[in-house]
C-alpha cells in the first residue's frame, strides 16, 4: 500500500550515504576482536572471512537491487516479499523487522556507543542510562522529517570516514609490517570448518544494513535509477574499506593482540598516535556508531508505519499518523521505546546475533523472489537486472542458507537457543496477522505486482 503523503525529497547522495552509514557502524571497530578470538589469534582465516562476507554481501546486494528497482515502494523488503509471495508473508517480514530486527540492532548500537562513551568519561555506571538516552535523542531528531534524518546521515558518514582513513594511511606508514597477515589460517587445535561459520556470522553483522535503504524508496526522487546504484556502489566502497583497514590493523598489531581488546581500532590508533590518538579514534568510533544508529532509526519506523497504514499492526490508528513534518513520528517514538527496552539487556553480541539470524531468513526469501518474479512476471518493468543471472542469485541464496543452517545447528547451543528465540518472536506475527485481518475485514489473498 503506497501512501501518497510521503514527500519525495531524498536523492542519490542521501541514499548512498544511508547504505554506507548503516553498514559502517560498530562492526568494523569491534568485530575484529571476535574474529581473531575465534581463530585462536591467527590472522589468515580472519582476513579471508572479511573477503568472503564481502563477496556474499555484494552478490546479495546485486540480487536484491533488482527487486528494489522493480518494486520501488515504501516498506522495503517487507513490500517486496508481500508483492511476490502474498500479504501474510509480507506482514511476517515487517513484523520481524518491527519487533525484532530493528529494535535489537538499534539497541546493540546504543549499547556499544554507551560502552565506549562511558569508558572515555571514566564512568561505566552510566552505560545503560546513556544507551537509552541516545536512542531517544536520535529518535526525537528523526521526527523532524526524513530530510533532517538524511542530512544527519550524510554528515555523520563523511565524519566517520575520517578516522578510518587516518588509520588506513598512517597504519601502513608507521606500522612495522612485520606481523603475519595470511598465515597461519587458524591457531593450533582449531578446525577451519568448525570456525568459518562463526567468523562469517560475526563479519556479516559488520556488513549488514545495506538492504534497509529500500525502505526509503517511496521518498526517493528517482528510486528505479538511484536505488541499485546506492546499494551496489555503497557495498563496493564498504568492502574496500573493511579489507584495507583490517590489513592496516595487522600492519600495526598482531592478530593475537587484536583478539585481546574490545576496540582493536583504538588500540591501533594508540600505537600509531599515542594516548591522545587513541581517544580521538574513540570519538571517531562514537560518530560512526551514531551514524549507524541514525540510519536504523531513520528507516525502521517506515516499516511499522507501512504496516499500520495497512491496518495489520496493533495500534495502527496511532502508528499510521504523520506529523507536520510528514514524518512517521509516532512509529519512530514507539520503536525507540521498544529499542530502549532491548538495550536494558546491555548485551551487544547477544542482540546482534538475534537480529542477524532473523533478517537472513527473509534475505533468502528476497533472493529467491528474484527468480520467482522472472518466471511469474517476465514482462515486469525492471530498470535494473542482476548481472550473470542466475549465477549471482544462486550464490546469494546458498550463502544465506549457510548462515541460517550454521546459526541453528553448527554454532553451539547458546547460538541455537538465540536463533530459536528469534523464530518464536517472528512466528508470533502469524496469529497477530490473522486476528488483525479478521478484525478489520482485510483480504488475505496475495497482492501481486501489477
Order of alpha helices (4+ residues) and beta strands (2+ residues): alpha-alpha-alpha-alpha-alpha-alpha-alpha-alpha-alpha-alpha-alpha-alpha-alpha-alpha-alpha-alpha-alpha-alpha
